[in-house]
Amino acid sequence: MLHVIGSTALMLQSNYVRGTKDSDVLEAADLPSDIAAELLALAGRGTSLAARHQIYLDIVPRGLPFLPLAPVWHSLRGFSDQLVNFQVESLDIVDVTVSKLKRFNLNDQADVRAMVERGMVSHDELVERFKSAVDRFSGDARAYDLPKCVRNLNQVERDLFLEDGTEIELPDWI
């Protein structure tokens, strides 16, 4: 199973299109390293397939993305039906939006704005899934990123939802 995340997941589930150089796939515990290496050799950065389609496959380490405790995945039936050796699932639009709040560069901000403007992310859903991601990150070294994530959430709340920023409880040791 390949789990597509990031802007590619947004584009696969909506009418949103923007230029991107990579298609992020979340590293799977059940994806053998030799298969991952073959996928990257076939479609990774610098391959002829990537040059032909102007997009390359990038496998993201499992613990890196800012995701809720139980991410929601959607089967891409029309897409997966054409594949023989694996299936593809796409991260839910709200969960992608939550994940964008960690790095929150200009592309991330454009992605979040596009999903909110299209009505694909509600304020309540975003806050609920965000709190779940905070719970997931609170117990380890990744927790140091949480204050920045909260600031980014609050900016989205103010700028896009015209809401006051939600107060998010963080561990005392941060």
C-alpha positions in Angstrom: 0.0 0.0 0.0 1.3 3.4 -0.9 0.0 6.3 1.1 0.1 9.6 -0.8 0.4 12.8 1.4 1.0 16.5 0.8 -0.2 18.5 -2.1 -0.5 15.5 -4.4 -3.1 14.1 -2.0 -5.0 17.3 -2.2 -4.9 17.3 -6.0 -6.0 13.6 -6.2 -9.2 14.4 -4.1 -10.2 17.9 -5.4 -10.2 20.2 -8.4 -7.0 21.9 -7.0 -4.0 22.1 -9.2 -0.6 23.7 -8.5 2.9 23.0 -9.7 4.9 20.6 -7.6 8.2 18.8 -8.2 7.6 15.8 -5.9 4.8 13.4 -4.9 5.3 12.5 -1.3 4.5 8.9 -0.2 4.6 8.1 3.5 7.0 5.4 4.4 5.1 2.2 5.2 6.1 -0.3 7.9 5.1 -3.1 5.6 7.0 -1.7 2.5 10.2 -3.8 2.2 13.3 -1.7 1.8 14.1 -3.4 -1.5 10.7 -2.5 -2.9 11.1 1.1 -1.7 14.5 1.3 -3.4 13.0 -0.1 -6.6 10.3 2.5 -6.5 12.8 5.3 -6.0 15.0 3.9 -8.8 12.0 3.8 -11.1 10.3 7.2 -10.2 12.6 9.0 -7.8 14.5 12.3 -8.3 16.6 12.2 -11.4 15.0 9.2 -13.1 13.8 9.2 -16.7 10.2 8.6 -15.6 10.4 11.7 -13.3 11.9 13.8 -16.1 9.2 12.6 -18.5 6.3 13.5 -16.1 8.1 16.4 -14.4 7.4 15.0 -10.9 9.3 12.5 -8.8 8.4 10.1 -6.0 9.8 11.0 -2.6 9.4 8.6 0.4 8.9 10.5 3.6 9.9 8.9 7.0 6.8 7.8 8.9 7.4 9.9 12.0 8.1 13.1 10.2 4.7 14.5 9.1 2.5 16.2 11.7 -0.5 13.8 11.5 -3.4 13.0 13.9 -3.2 9.8 16.0 -5.2 7.8 13.5 -4.8 9.4 10.0 -7.8 9.0 7.7 -6.9 7.4 4.3 -9.1 7.2 1.2 -8.8 4.5 -1.4 -8.2 5.9 -4.9 -10.2 3.1 -6.7 -10.0 4.4 -10.2 -6.3 5.0 -9.9 -5.5 1.8 -7.9 -7.5 -0.4 -10.3 -4.9 0.2 -13.0 -2.1 -1.0 -10.7 -1.0 -4.6 -10.4 1.4 -4.9 -7.5 0.1 -2.3 -5.0 -2.7 0.0 -4.1 -2.7 3.7 -3.5 -4.5 5.6 -0.7 -4.6 9.3 -0.2 -4.5 11.2 3.1 -7.7 12.9 3.9 -7.8 16.6 2.9 -8.3 17.8 6.5 -5.4 15.7 7.7 -3.2 17.0 4.9 -4.2 20.5 6.0 -3.2 19.7 9.6 0.2 18.4 8.3 0.8 21.6 6.4 0.7 23.6 9.7 4.1 22.3 10.8 6.3 23.6 8.0 3.8 26.2 6.7 5.9 27.6 3.9 4.3 29.7 1.1 3.2 26.6 -0.9 1.7 25.1 2.3 -0.1 28.3 3.0 -1.5 28.3 -0.6 -2.6 24.7 -0.2 -4.4 25.4 3.1 -6.1 28.5 1.7 -7.3 26.6 -1.4 -8.9 23.9 0.6 -10.6 26.3 3.0 -11.8 28.5 0.1 -13.2 25.4 -1.6 -15.1 24.5 1.5 -13.2 21.2 1.9 -12.0 22.0 5.4 -14.2 23.3 8.2 -12.9 25.1 11.3 -14.3 22.5 13.7 -12.8 19.6 11.8 -9.4 21.3 11.5 -9.2 22.0 15.2 -10.4 18.5 16.2 -7.8 16.8 13.9 -5.1 19.3 15.0 -5.6 18.4 18.7 -5.2 14.8 17.8 -1.9 15.5 16.1 -0.8 17.5 19.2 -1.6 14.4 21.3 0.5 12.3 19.0 3.5 14.6 19.1 3.3 15.6 22.8 5.2 12.6 24.1 8.5 12.9 22.4 11.1 15.3 21.0 8.8 16.4 18.2 6.8 18.3 20.8 9.2 21.2 20.5 7.6 22.0 17.1 4.2 22.3 18.7 4.2 26.0 19.7 5.0 26.9 16.0 2.2 24.6 14.8 -0.2 26.3 17.2 0.8 29.8 16.0 0.2 28.6 12.4 -3.2 27.1 13.2 -4.2 30.4 14.9 -3.1 32.4 11.9 -5.3 30.2 9.7 -8.2 30.6 12.1 -7.9 34.4 12.1 -7.1 34.9 8.4 -9.2 32.2 6.7 -12.0 31.3 9.1 -12.3 34.8 10.7 -12.3 33.1 14.1 -10.3 33.8 17.3 -7.4 31.5 17.7 -8.2 28.3 19.6 -6.2 27.8 22.8 -4.4 24.5 22.6 -3.0 22.9 25.7 0.6 21.9 25.4 2.8 19.9 27.7 4.3 22.0 30.5 7.8 21.0 29.7 7.8 22.7 26.2 
